[in-house]
Amino acid sequence: MLPEAFAVCREAAKRVLGMYPYRVQLMGAATLHDGNIAEMKTGEGKTLTSTMAVYLNAITGNGVHVVTVNEYLASRDANEMGQLYNFLGLT
């Protein structure tokens, strides 16, 4: 199910956000899905990377919580990635 879910999320991100996740972001998402930590530098697309793992876990019935370090990032990411999650049918 991972390849299909990531493909759907990747295409949705392109259509909704105008962003197309790179291969390294796919690898990071797979790492997160496996329950591991993915270390990424500023600007490498951590938020977009996490959307694929969030989507896969959500559609397989696992609960998902997205945590960030401050209120600003929480608000920014909820507004931006919320568009993608809504498009994908997540609440």
N, CA, C and O atoms as a CHARMM CRD file, in Angstrom:
* protein
*
  364
    1    1 MET  N      0.81000  -1.19400   0.00000 PROA 1      0.00000
    2    1 MET  CA     0.00000   0.00000   0.00000 PROA 1      0.00000
    3    1 MET  C      0.86000   1.26800   0.00000 PROA 1      0.00000
    4    1 MET  O      0.40400   2.31800  -0.45400 PROA 1      0.00000
    5    2 LEU  N      2.08600   1.18600   0.49800 PROA 2      0.00000
    6    2 LEU  CA     2.95000   2.36400   0.57900 PROA 2      0.00000
    7    2 LEU  C      3.17400   3.02400  -0.78100 PROA 2      0.00000
    8    2 LEU  O      2.99800   4.23800  -0.88800 PROA 2      0.00000
    9    3 PRO  N      3.55200   2.28500  -1.82000 PROA 3      0.00000
   10    3 PRO  CA     3.80200   2.97100  -3.10200 PROA 3      0.00000
   11    3 PRO  C      2.57400   3.70700  -3.63100 PROA 3      0.00000
   12    3 PRO  O      2.67800   4.82400  -4.13800 PROA 3      0.00000
   13    4 GLU  N      1.41800   3.07300  -3.50800 PROA 4      0.00000
   14    4 GLU  CA     0.19400   3.68900  -4.01300 PROA 4      0.00000
   15    4 GLU  C     -0.17600   4.93800  -3.21300 PROA 4      0.00000
   16    4 GLU  O     -0.53300   5.96800  -3.78500 PROA 4      0.00000
   17    5 ALA  N     -0.08800   4.83800  -1.89300 PROA 5      0.00000
   18    5 ALA  CA    -0.43200   5.98100  -1.03500 PROA 5      0.00000
   19    5 ALA  C      0.51500   7.15000  -1.27500 PROA 5      0.00000
   20    5 ALA  O      0.07700   8.29700  -1.35900 PROA 5      0.00000
   21    6 PHE  N      1.79800   6.86800  -1.38500 PROA 6      0.00000
   22    6 PHE  CA     2.76300   7.93500  -1.63100 PROA 6      0.00000
   23    6 PHE  C      2.53600   8.55300  -3.00700 PROA 6      0.00000
   24    6 PHE  O      2.66500   9.76700  -3.16800 PROA 6      0.00000
   25    7 ALA  N      2.20100   7.73300  -3.99800 PROA 7      0.00000
   26    7 ALA  CA     1.94200   8.24900  -5.34600 PROA 7      0.00000
   27    7 ALA  C      0.72800   9.17200  -5.35000 PROA 7      0.00000
   28    7 ALA  O      0.74800  10.23100  -5.97600 PROA 7      0.00000
   29    8 VAL  N     -0.32500   8.76500  -4.64800 PROA 8      0.00000
   30    8 VAL  CA    -1.53200   9.59700  -4.56400 PROA 8      0.00000
   31    8 VAL  C     -1.21100  10.91800  -3.87700 PROA 8      0.00000
   32    8 VAL  O     -1.59500  11.98200  -4.36300 PROA 8      0.00000
   33    9 CYS  N     -0.51900  10.85500  -2.76800 PROA 9      0.00000
   34    9 CYS  CA    -0.17900  12.06100  -2.01400 PROA 9      0.00000
   35    9 CYS  C      0.76700  12.95700  -2.82000 PROA 9      0.00000
   36    9 CYS  O      0.64200  14.18100  -2.79400 PROA 9      0.00000
   37   10 ARG  N      1.69200  12.35300  -3.51900 PROA 10     0.00000
   38   10 ARG  CA     2.64800  13.11000  -4.32900 PROA 10     0.00000
   39   10 ARG  C      1.92600  13.86700  -5.44400 PROA 10     0.00000
   40   10 ARG  O      2.19800  15.04500  -5.67800 PROA 10     0.00000
   41   11 GLU  N      1.01200  13.19000  -6.12500 PROA 11     0.00000
   42   11 GLU  CA     0.25500  13.82800  -7.19900 PROA 11     0.00000
   43   11 GLU  C     -0.67100  14.90500  -6.64400 PROA 11     0.00000
   44   11 GLU  O     -0.81200  15.97100  -7.24300 PROA 11     0.00000
   45   12 ALA  N     -1.30000  14.63600  -5.50700 PROA 12     0.00000
   46   12 ALA  CA    -2.17500  15.63000  -4.88000 PROA 12     0.00000
   47   12 ALA  C     -1.38600  16.87600  -4.48500 PROA 12     0.00000
   48   12 ALA  O     -1.86400  17.99600  -4.66700 PROA 12     0.00000
   49   13 ALA  N     -0.19100  16.69100  -3.95200 PROA 13     0.00000
   50   13 ALA  CA     0.64900  17.83100  -3.57000 PROA 13     0.00000
   51   13 ALA  C      0.98500  18.68000  -4.79100 PROA 13     0.00000
   52   13 ALA  O      1.02000  19.90800  -4.71300 PROA 13     0.00000
   53   14 LYS  N      1.23000  18.02200  -5.91000 PROA 14     0.00000
   54   14 LYS  CA     1.52700  18.74600  -7.14700 PROA 14     0.00000
   55   14 LYS  C      0.31600  19.55900  -7.59100 PROA 14     0.00000
   56   14 LYS  O      0.44400  20.72500  -7.96500 PROA 14     0.00000
   57   15 ARG  N     -0.85900  18.93600  -7.54800 PROA 15     0.00000
   58   15 ARG  CA    -2.07400  19.61200  -8.01300 PROA 15     0.00000
   59   15 ARG  C     -2.54200  20.71600  -7.07300 PROA 15     0.00000
   60   15 ARG  O     -2.96400  21.78000  -7.52600 PROA 15     0.00000
   61   16 VAL  N     -2.46900  20.47200  -5.78100 PROA 16     0.00000
   62   16 VAL  CA    -3.02800  21.40800  -4.80300 PROA 16     0.00000
   63   16 VAL  C     -2.02500  22.48700  -4.39300 PROA 16     0.00000
   64   16 VAL  O     -2.37600  23.66300  -4.29600 PROA 16     0.00000
   65   17 LEU  N     -0.79000  22.08400  -4.15600 PROA 17     0.00000
   66   17 LEU  CA     0.20900  23.00700  -3.61500 PROA 17     0.00000
   67   17 LEU  C      1.23300  23.46800  -4.64400 PROA 17     0.00000
   68   17 LEU  O      1.98500  24.41200  -4.40100 PROA 17     0.00000
   69   18 GLY  N      1.25900  22.80300  -5.79000 PROA 18     0.00000
   70   18 GLY  CA     2.28900  23.11400  -6.77500 PROA 18     0.00000
   71   18 GLY  C      3.65800  22.61400  -6.35800 PROA 18     0.00000
   72   18 GLY  O      4.67600  23.09100  -6.85800 PROA 18     0.00000
   73   19 MET  N      3.68900  21.64900  -5.43700 PROA 19     0.00000
   74   19 MET  CA     4.94500  21.06600  -4.94500 PROA 19     0.00000
   75   19 MET  C      4.96500  19.58900  -5.30400 PROA 19     0.00000
   76   19 MET  O      3.96200  18.89300  -5.14400 PROA 19     0.00000
   77   20 TYR  N      6.09300  19.11600  -5.78300 PROA 20     0.00000
   78   20 TYR  CA     6.22400  17.70200  -6.13600 PROA 20     0.00000
   79   20 TYR  C      7.37100  17.11900  -5.32100 PROA 20     0.00000
   80   20 TYR  O      8.53300  17.44000  -5.57400 PROA 20     0.00000
   81   21 PRO  N      7.06300  16.26900  -4.34900 PROA 21     0.00000
   82   21 PRO  CA     8.10900  15.72800  -3.47700 PROA 21     0.00000
   83   21 PRO  C      9.22700  15.02000  -4.25100 PROA 21     0.00000
   84   21 PRO  O      8.97400  14.26500  -5.19000 PROA 21     0.00000
   85   22 TYR  N     10.44900  15.28000  -3.83900 PROA 22     0.00000
   86   22 TYR  CA    11.62300  14.63900  -4.42600 PROA 22     0.00000
   87   22 TYR  C     11.79300  13.22700  -3.86700 PROA 22     0.00000
   88   22 TYR  O     11.15800  12.85400  -2.88000 PROA 22     0.00000
   89   23 ARG  N     12.64900  12.46100  -4.50800 PROA 23     0.00000
   90   23 ARG  CA    12.89700  11.08200  -4.05700 PROA 23     0.00000
   91   23 ARG  C     13.38900  11.02700  -2.62000 PROA 23     0.00000
   92   23 ARG  O     12.99000  10.14800  -1.85600 PROA 23     0.00000
   93   24 VAL  N     14.24700  11.95700  -2.25400 PROA 24     0.00000
   94   24 VAL  CA    14.77100  11.96300  -0.88500 PROA 24     0.00000
   95   24 VAL  C     13.63800  12.21100   0.11300 PROA 24     0.00000
   96   24 VAL  O     13.68400  11.70400   1.23400 PROA 24     0.00000
   97   25 GLN  N     12.63400  12.97600  -0.27700 PROA 25     0.00000
   98   25 GLN  CA    11.48100  13.19600   0.59400 PROA 25     0.00000
   99   25 GLN  C     10.63200  11.93000   0.69400 PROA 25     0.00000
  100   25 GLN  O     10.06000  11.65200   1.74800 PROA 25     0.00000
  101   26 LEU  N     10.54500  11.16500  -0.38500 PROA 26     0.00000
  102   26 LEU  CA     9.86400   9.86900  -0.33400 PROA 26     0.00000
  103   26 LEU  C     10.58000   8.93800   0.63800 PROA 26     0.00000
  104   26 LEU  O      9.93900   8.22200   1.40600 PROA 26     0.00000
  105   27 MET  N     11.90100   8.95200   0.60100 PROA 27     0.00000
  106   27 MET  CA    12.67900   8.11700   1.51400 PROA 27     0.00000
  107   27 MET  C     12.45400   8.55100   2.96200 PROA 27     0.00000
  108   27 MET  O     12.32900   7.71000   3.85300 PROA 27     0.00000
  109   28 GLY  N     12.40300   9.85300   3.19400 PROA 28     0.00000
  110   28 GLY  CA    12.13400  10.35900   4.53300 PROA 28     0.00000
  111   28 GLY  C     10.75400   9.95900   5.02200 PROA 28     0.00000
  112   28 GLY  O     10.58200   9.60300   6.18800 PROA 28     0.00000
  113   29 ALA  N      9.76500  10.01500   4.12900 PROA 29     0.00000
  114   29 ALA  CA     8.39900   9.62300   4.49400 PROA 29     0.00000
  115   29 ALA  C      8.32900   8.13900   4.83400 PROA 29     0.00000
  116   29 ALA  O      7.64100   7.74800   5.77700 PROA 29     0.00000
  117   30 ALA  N      9.03600   7.31400   4.07200 PROA 30     0.00000
  118   30 ALA  CA     9.06100   5.87600   4.35800 PROA 30     0.00000
  119   30 ALA  C      9.71900   5.61700   5.71100 PROA 30     0.00000
  120   30 ALA  O      9.28300   4.74600   6.46400 PROA 30     0.00000
  121   31 THR  N     10.75700   6.36900   6.00900 PROA 31     0.00000
  122   31 THR  CA    11.43600   6.25200   7.29900 PROA 31     0.00000
  123   31 THR  C     10.48300   6.59500   8.44000 PROA 31     0.00000
  124   31 THR  O     10.41800   5.88100   9.44000 PROA 31     0.00000
  125   32 LEU  N      9.74900   7.68600   8.28200 PROA 32     0.00000
  126   32 LEU  CA     8.77400   8.07700   9.30500 PROA 32     0.00000
  127   32 LEU  C      7.68800   7.02500   9.45800 PROA 32     0.00000
  128   32 LEU  O      7.29700   6.68600  10.57500 PROA 32     0.00000
  129   33 HSD  N      7.20400   6.51100   8.34200 PROA 33     0.00000
  130   33 HSD  CA     6.14900   5.49400   8.39000 PROA 33     0.00000
  131   33 HSD  C      6.61200   4.24200   9.13600 PROA 33     0.00000
  132   33 HSD  O      5.82000   3.58300   9.80900 PROA 33     0.00000
  133   34 ASP  N      7.87800   3.92700   9.01300 PROA 34     0.00000
  134   34 ASP  CA     8.43900   2.75800   9.70100 PROA 34     0.00000
  135   34 ASP  C      8.66500   3.01100  11.19100 PROA 34     0.00000
  136   34 ASP  O      9.13500   2.12500  11.90600 PROA 34     0.00000
  137   35 GLY  N      8.33400   4.21200  11.66100 PROA 35     0.00000
  138   35 GLY  CA     8.47300   4.52000  13.08300 PROA 35     0.00000
  139   35 GLY  C      9.83500   5.03800  13.47300 PROA 35     0.00000
  140   35 GLY  O     10.18200   5.05300  14.65400 PROA 35     0.00000
  141   36 ASN  N     10.60700   5.46100  12.50000 PROA 36     0.00000
  142   36 ASN  CA    11.94300   5.97100  12.76600 PROA 36     0.00000
  143   36 ASN  C     11.97400   7.48700  12.63800 PROA 36     0.00000
  144   36 ASN  O     10.99200   8.10900  12.23500 PROA 36     0.00000
  145   37 ILE  N     13.10200   8.06700  12.98300 PROA 37     0.00000
  146   37 ILE  CA    13.30500   9.50800  12.89600 PROA 37     0.00000
  147   37 ILE  C     14.09500   9.81000  11.63600 PROA 37     0.00000
  148   37 ILE  O     15.07800   9.13800  11.32700 PROA 37     0.00000
  149   38 ALA  N     13.65300  10.83100  10.91200 PROA 38     0.00000
  150   38 ALA  CA    14.37400  11.28300   9.72300 PROA 38     0.00000
  151   38 ALA  C     14.92300  12.67400  10.01200 PROA 38     0.00000
  152   38 ALA  O     14.15700  13.60800  10.25000 PROA 38     0.00000
  153   39 GLU  N     16.23400  12.81600   9.99400 PROA 39     0.00000
  154   39 GLU  CA    16.84800  14.12000  10.24100 PROA 39     0.00000
  155   39 GLU  C     17.00500  14.84800   8.91600 PROA 39     0.00000
  156   39 GLU  O     17.65100  14.35600   7.99100 PROA 39     0.00000
  157   40 MET  N     16.40400  16.02800   8.84300 PROA 40     0.00000
  158   40 MET  CA    16.48200  16.83200   7.62800 PROA 40     0.00000
  159   40 MET  C     16.82000  18.26200   8.01900 PROA 40     0.00000
  160   40 MET  O     16.38200  18.75400   9.05800 PROA 40     0.00000
  161   41 LYS  N     17.60000  18.92000   7.18100 PROA 41     0.00000
  162   41 LYS  CA    18.01200  20.29000   7.45300 PROA 41     0.00000
  163   41 LYS  C     16.90000  21.27100   7.08800 PROA 41     0.00000
  164   41 LYS  O     15.92800  20.91800   6.42100 PROA 41     0.00000
  165   42 THR  N     17.07000  22.50200   7.54100 PROA 42     0.00000
  166   42 THR  CA    16.13500  23.56800   7.20600 PROA 42     0.00000
  167   42 THR  C     16.04800  23.70400   5.69300 PROA 42     0.00000
  168   42 THR  O     17.06400  23.75100   4.99900 PROA 42     0.00000
  169   43 GLY  N     14.81600  23.76700   5.19300 PROA 43     0.00000
  170   43 GLY  CA    14.60300  23.95200   3.76300 PROA 43     0.00000
  171   43 GLY  C     14.57000  22.68300   2.94200 PROA 43     0.00000
  172   43 GLY  O     14.40000  22.75000   1.72400 PROA 43     0.00000
  173   44 GLU  N     14.72800  21.52500   3.56700 PROA 44     0.00000
  174   44 GLU  CA    14.73200  20.26600   2.81600 PROA 44     0.00000
  175   44 GLU  C     13.34400  19.64500   2.67200 PROA 44     0.00000
  176   44 GLU  O     13.20400  18.57200   2.08600 PROA 44     0.00000
  177   45 GLY  N     12.33100  20.30500   3.19800 PROA 45     0.00000
  178   45 GLY  CA    10.97400  19.84400   2.96400 PROA 45     0.00000
  179   45 GLY  C     10.41900  18.86600   3.97100 PROA 45     0.00000
  180   45 GLY  O      9.74000  17.90500   3.61000 PROA 45     0.00000
  181   46 LYS  N     10.70800  19.11100   5.23700 PROA 46     0.00000
  182   46 LYS  CA    10.19800  18.21400   6.28800 PROA 46     0.00000
  183   46 LYS  C      8.67700  18.17400   6.30900 PROA 46     0.00000
  184   46 LYS  O      8.08600  17.10700   6.46900 PROA 46     0.00000
  185   47 THR  N      8.04400  19.32700   6.14900 PROA 47     0.00000
  186   47 THR  CA     6.58400  19.38700   6.21300 PROA 47     0.00000
  187   47 THR  C      5.96400  18.59000   5.07800 PROA 47     0.00000
  188   47 THR  O      5.04400  17.80300   5.30600 PROA 47     0.00000
  189   48 LEU  N      6.45000  18.78100   3.87000 PROA 48     0.00000
  190   48 LEU  CA     5.92700  18.03300   2.72700 PROA 48     0.00000
  191   48 LEU  C      6.23900  16.54400   2.86600 PROA 48     0.00000
  192   48 LEU  O      5.41800  15.70100   2.50400 PROA 48     0.00000
  193   49 THR  N      7.40000  16.22600   3.37900 PROA 49     0.00000
  194   49 THR  CA     7.77700  14.82800   3.60700 PROA 49     0.00000
  195   49 THR  C      6.79100  14.14800   4.54800 PROA 49     0.00000
  196   49 THR  O      6.36500  13.01800   4.31100 PROA 49     0.00000
  197   50 SER  N      6.44000  14.84400   5.60200 PROA 50     0.00000
  198   50 SER  CA     5.54900  14.23700   6.59600 PROA 50     0.00000
  199   50 SER  C      4.15700  13.97000   6.05200 PROA 50     0.00000
  200   50 SER  O      3.47300  13.07100   6.54100 PROA 50     0.00000
  201   51 THR  N      3.71900  14.72600   5.05200 PROA 51     0.00000
  202   51 THR  CA     2.35400  14.53800   4.54400 PROA 51     0.00000
  203   51 THR  C      2.13200  13.13700   3.99700 PROA 51     0.00000
  204   51 THR  O      1.03700  12.58900   4.12600 PROA 51     0.00000
  205   52 MET  N      3.14600  12.56000   3.39600 PROA 52     0.00000
  206   52 MET  CA     2.98700  11.21800   2.81700 PROA 52     0.00000
  207   52 MET  C      2.84300  10.16600   3.90300 PROA 52     0.00000
  208   52 MET  O      2.01900   9.25900   3.78800 PROA 52     0.00000
  209   53 ALA  N      3.64400  10.28500   4.96100 PROA 53     0.00000
  210   53 ALA  CA     3.52000   9.34800   6.08100 PROA 53     0.00000
  211   53 ALA  C      2.19200   9.54600   6.80100 PROA 53     0.00000
  212   53 ALA  O      1.55600   8.57300   7.20700 PROA 53     0.00000
  213   54 VAL  N      1.77200  10.79200   6.96100 PROA 54     0.00000
  214   54 VAL  CA     0.47500  11.08300   7.58700 PROA 54     0.00000
  215   54 VAL  C     -0.64400  10.44200   6.78000 PROA 54     0.00000
  216   54 VAL  O     -1.50900   9.77300   7.34500 PROA 54     0.00000
  217   55 TYR  N     -0.63800  10.63900   5.46800 PROA 55     0.00000
  218   55 TYR  CA    -1.69500  10.09700   4.61300 PROA 55     0.00000
  219   55 TYR  C     -1.73900   8.57300   4.69200 PROA 55     0.00000
  220   55 TYR  O     -2.81300   7.99500   4.85600 PROA 55     0.00000
  221   56 LEU  N     -0.60300   7.92900   4.57800 PROA 56     0.00000
  222   56 LEU  CA    -0.56400   6.46600   4.61900 PROA 56     0.00000
  223   56 LEU  C     -1.07800   5.94100   5.95400 PROA 56     0.00000
  224   56 LEU  O     -1.86600   4.99500   5.98500 PROA 56     0.00000
  225   57 ASN  N     -0.64800   6.53500   7.03900 PROA 57     0.00000
  226   57 ASN  CA    -1.11600   6.08200   8.35200 PROA 57     0.00000
  227   57 ASN  C     -2.60400   6.35000   8.53900 PROA 57     0.00000
  228   57 ASN  O     -3.30400   5.54600   9.15500 PROA 57     0.00000
  229   58 ALA  N     -3.08600   7.45500   8.02000 PROA 58     0.00000
  230   58 ALA  CA    -4.50800   7.78500   8.16500 PROA 58     0.00000
  231   58 ALA  C     -5.39000   6.81200   7.38500 PROA 58     0.00000
  232   58 ALA  O     -6.40800   6.35500   7.90500 PROA 58     0.00000
  233   59 ILE  N     -5.01700   6.49000   6.15300 PROA 59     0.00000
  234   59 ILE  CA    -5.88500   5.62000   5.33900 PROA 59     0.00000
  235   59 ILE  C     -5.83000   4.16400   5.77900 PROA 59     0.00000
  236   59 ILE  O     -6.70500   3.37500   5.42200 PROA 59     0.00000
  237   60 THR  N     -4.81800   3.80500   6.54200 PROA 60     0.00000
  238   60 THR  CA    -4.74900   2.43000   7.04800 PROA 60     0.00000
  239   60 THR  C     -5.37100   2.30700   8.43000 PROA 60     0.00000
  240   60 THR  O     -5.29500   1.25200   9.06100 PROA 60     0.00000
  241   61 GLY  N     -5.99000   3.39700   8.90200 PROA 61     0.00000
  242   61 GLY  CA    -6.72800   3.34700  10.15900 PROA 61     0.00000
  243   61 GLY  C     -5.92900   3.66000  11.39800 PROA 61     0.00000
  244   61 GLY  O     -6.45000   3.55400  12.50800 PROA 61     0.00000
  245   62 ASN  N     -4.69300   4.03800  11.24000 PROA 62     0.00000
  246   62 ASN  CA    -3.87400   4.42500  12.39400 PROA 62     0.00000
  247   62 ASN  C     -4.11600   5.89500  12.70900 PROA 62     0.00000
  248   62 ASN  O     -4.26000   6.71200  11.79900 PROA 62     0.00000
  249   63 GLY  N     -4.16000   6.22600  13.96300 PROA 63     0.00000
  250   63 GLY  CA    -4.30100   7.62200  14.34300 PROA 63     0.00000
  251   63 GLY  C     -3.03300   8.38600  14.01600 PROA 63     0.00000
  252   63 GLY  O     -1.93500   7.83000  14.04300 PROA 63     0.00000
  253   64 VAL  N     -3.19100   9.65000  13.71100 PROA 64     0.00000
  254   64 VAL  CA    -2.04100  10.47300  13.34800 PROA 64     0.00000
  255   64 VAL  C     -2.10700  11.79300  14.10500 PROA 64     0.00000
  256   64 VAL  O     -3.14700  12.45100  14.14100 PROA 64     0.00000
  257   65 HSD  N     -0.99300  12.16700  14.70400 PROA 65     0.00000
  258   65 HSD  CA    -0.84700  13.48100  15.32700 PROA 65     0.00000
  259   65 HSD  C      0.40300  14.11400  14.73700 PROA 65     0.00000
  260   65 HSD  O      1.45900  13.48400  14.68200 PROA 65     0.00000
  261   66 VAL  N      0.28300  15.35100  14.30000 PROA 66     0.00000
  262   66 VAL  CA     1.43200  16.08200  13.78000 PROA 66     0.00000
  263   66 VAL  C      1.82700  17.10800  14.83100 PROA 66     0.00000
  264   66 VAL  O      1.00600  17.92000  15.25800 PROA 66     0.00000
  265   67 VAL  N      3.08400  17.06700  15.24400 PROA 67     0.00000
  266   67 VAL  CA     3.58600  17.93800  16.30600 PROA 67     0.00000
  267   67 VAL  C      4.70000  18.80600  15.73700 PROA 67     0.00000
  268   67 VAL  O      5.52700  18.33800  14.95400 PROA 67     0.00000
  269   68 THR  N      4.71500  20.06200  16.13500 PROA 68     0.00000
  270   68 THR  CA     5.79000  20.95700  15.72400 PROA 68     0.00000
  271   68 THR  C      6.24300  21.77200  16.93100 PROA 68     0.00000
  272   68 THR  O      5.66700  21.66000  18.01400 PROA 68     0.00000
  273   69 VAL  N      7.26800  22.58400  16.74500 PROA 69     0.00000
  274   69 VAL  CA     7.93200  23.20700  17.89200 PROA 69     0.00000
  275   69 VAL  C      7.29400  24.48800  18.40000 PROA 69     0.00000
  276   69 VAL  O      7.54300  24.88400  19.53900 PROA 69     0.00000
  277   70 ASN  N      6.47300  25.14900  17.58300 PROA 70     0.00000
  278   70 ASN  CA     5.88000  26.39700  18.06300 PROA 70     0.00000
  279   70 ASN  C      4.54900  26.68000  17.37500 PROA 70     0.00000
  280   70 ASN  O      4.18400  26.03500  16.39200 PROA 70     0.00000
  281   71 GLU  N      3.84200  27.65300  17.91500 PROA 71     0.00000
  282   71 GLU  CA     2.50500  27.98400  17.42300 PROA 71     0.00000
  283   71 GLU  C      2.53500  28.52300  15.99300 PROA 71     0.00000
  284   71 GLU  O      1.63800  28.23700  15.20000 PROA 71     0.00000
  285   72 TYR  N      3.56100  29.29700  15.66600 PROA 72     0.00000
  286   72 TYR  CA     3.67500  29.84100  14.31300 PROA 72     0.00000
  287   72 TYR  C      3.72900  28.72600  13.27600 PROA 72     0.00000
  288   72 TYR  O      2.98000  28.74800  12.30000 PROA 72     0.00000
  289   73 LEU  N      4.61500  27.74900  13.48400 PROA 73     0.00000
  290   73 LEU  CA     4.73400  26.64600  12.53000 PROA 73     0.00000
  291   73 LEU  C      3.47000  25.80100  12.49500 PROA 73     0.00000
  292   73 LEU  O      3.07100  25.31900  11.43500 PROA 73     0.00000
  293   74 ALA  N      2.84500  25.62200  13.63700 PROA 74     0.00000
  294   74 ALA  CA     1.59900  24.85400  13.68100 PROA 74     0.00000
  295   74 ALA  C      0.53300  25.52600  12.82900 PROA 74     0.00000
  296   74 ALA  O     -0.16100  24.86200  12.06000 PROA 74     0.00000
  297   75 SER  N      0.40200  26.83100  12.96300 PROA 75     0.00000
  298   75 SER  CA    -0.58900  27.57800  12.19400 PROA 75     0.00000
  299   75 SER  C     -0.25300  27.58200  10.70500 PROA 75     0.00000
  300   75 SER  O     -1.11800  27.33600   9.86500 PROA 75     0.00000
  301   76 ARG  N      1.00100  27.86000  10.38800 PROA 76     0.00000
  302   76 ARG  CA     1.43400  27.89700   8.98800 PROA 76     0.00000
  303   76 ARG  C      1.20400  26.56100   8.30500 PROA 76     0.00000
  304   76 ARG  O      0.63700  26.49700   7.21400 PROA 76     0.00000
  305   77 ASP  N      1.64800  25.50200   8.95400 PROA 77     0.00000
  306   77 ASP  CA     1.54400  24.17900   8.34800 PROA 77     0.00000
  307   77 ASP  C      0.10100  23.69500   8.27700 PROA 77     0.00000
  308   77 ASP  O     -0.27600  23.01200   7.32500 PROA 77     0.00000
  309   78 ALA  N     -0.70900  24.04300   9.27500 PROA 78     0.00000
  310   78 ALA  CA    -2.12300  23.65900   9.23900 PROA 78     0.00000
  311   78 ALA  C     -2.82800  24.34000   8.07400 PROA 78     0.00000
  312   78 ALA  O     -3.64700  23.72200   7.39500 PROA 78     0.00000
  313   79 ASN  N     -2.51400  25.60300   7.84200 PROA 79     0.00000
  314   79 ASN  CA    -3.13100  26.32400   6.72600 PROA 79     0.00000
  315   79 ASN  C     -2.66100  25.78600   5.38100 PROA 79     0.00000
  316   79 ASN  O     -3.46700  25.54300   4.48400 PROA 79     0.00000
  317   80 GLU  N     -1.35400  25.60300   5.24900 PROA 80     0.00000
  318   80 GLU  CA    -0.79700  25.17400   3.96700 PROA 80     0.00000
  319   80 GLU  C     -1.09700  23.70600   3.68000 PROA 80     0.00000
  320   80 GLU  O     -1.67200  23.38000   2.64200 PROA 80     0.00000
  321   81 MET  N     -0.71600  22.83800   4.58000 PROA 81     0.00000
  322   81 MET  CA    -0.90700  21.40600   4.34400 PROA 81     0.00000
  323   81 MET  C     -2.35600  20.98200   4.54600 PROA 81     0.00000
  324   81 MET  O     -2.77600  19.93000   4.06400 PROA 81     0.00000
  325   82 GLY  N     -3.12000  21.80900   5.26400 PROA 82     0.00000
  326   82 GLY  CA    -4.54500  21.53400   5.43000 PROA 82     0.00000
  327   82 GLY  C     -5.25900  21.46100   4.09600 PROA 82     0.00000
  328   82 GLY  O     -6.19200  20.67600   3.93100 PROA 82     0.00000
  329   83 GLN  N     -4.82800  22.27500   3.14000 PROA 83     0.00000
  330   83 GLN  CA    -5.40000  22.22300   1.78800 PROA 83     0.00000
  331   83 GLN  C     -5.19000  20.84100   1.16900 PROA 83     0.00000
  332   83 GLN  O     -6.09300  20.28100   0.54800 PROA 83     0.00000
  333   84 LEU  N     -4.00100  20.31300   1.34600 PROA 84     0.00000
  334   84 LEU  CA    -3.67900  18.99100   0.81200 PROA 84     0.00000
  335   84 LEU  C     -4.48100  17.91500   1.52700 PROA 84     0.00000
  336   84 LEU  O     -5.05500  17.03600   0.88400 PROA 84     0.00000
  337   85 TYR  N     -4.52100  17.98000   2.85000 PROA 85     0.00000
  338   85 TYR  CA    -5.26700  16.97700   3.61100 PROA 85     0.00000
  339   85 TYR  C     -6.75100  17.01000   3.26600 PROA 85     0.00000
  340   85 TYR  O     -7.38300  15.95900   3.16200 PROA 85     0.00000
  341   86 ASN  N     -7.31500  18.19900   3.08800 PROA 86     0.00000
  342   86 ASN  CA    -8.72000  18.30000   2.68600 PROA 86     0.00000
  343   86 ASN  C     -8.94300  17.67900   1.31500 PROA 86     0.00000
  344   86 ASN  O     -9.92400  16.96500   1.10700 PROA 86     0.00000
  345   87 PHE  N     -8.04400  17.94600   0.38400 PROA 87     0.00000
  346   87 PHE  CA    -8.13900  17.37200  -0.95900 PROA 87     0.00000
  347   87 PHE  C     -8.10300  15.84500  -0.90400 PROA 87     0.00000
  348   87 PHE  O     -8.78200  15.16700  -1.67500 PROA 87     0.00000
  349   88 LEU  N     -7.30500  15.32100   0.01700 PROA 88     0.00000
  350   88 LEU  CA    -7.16800  13.86900   0.17000 PROA 88     0.00000
  351   88 LEU  C     -8.28800  13.25200   1.01200 PROA 88     0.00000
  352   88 LEU  O     -8.34200  12.03400   1.18100 PROA 88     0.00000
  353   89 GLY  N     -9.17500  14.09200   1.53600 PROA 89     0.00000
  354   89 GLY  CA   -10.30500  13.58800   2.30700 PROA 89     0.00000
  355   89 GLY  C    -10.01500  13.34500   3.77300 PROA 89     0.00000
  356   89 GLY  O    -10.76800  12.64300   4.44800 PROA 89     0.00000
  357   90 LEU  N     -8.92300  13.92100   4.27600 PROA 90     0.00000
  358   90 LEU  CA    -8.58500  13.76800   5.69000 PROA 90     0.00000
  359   90 LEU  C     -9.16300  14.93200   6.48200 PROA 90     0.00000
  360   90 LEU  O     -9.35800  16.02500   5.95000 PROA 90     0.00000
  361   91 THR  N     -9.43200  14.68500   7.75800 PROA 91     0.00000
  362   91 THR  CA    -9.95500  15.75400   8.61400 PROA 91     0.00000
  363   91 THR  C     -9.03500  15.97300   9.79500 PROA 91     0.00000
  364   91 THR  O     -9.30200  16.83300  10.63400 PROA 91     0.00000
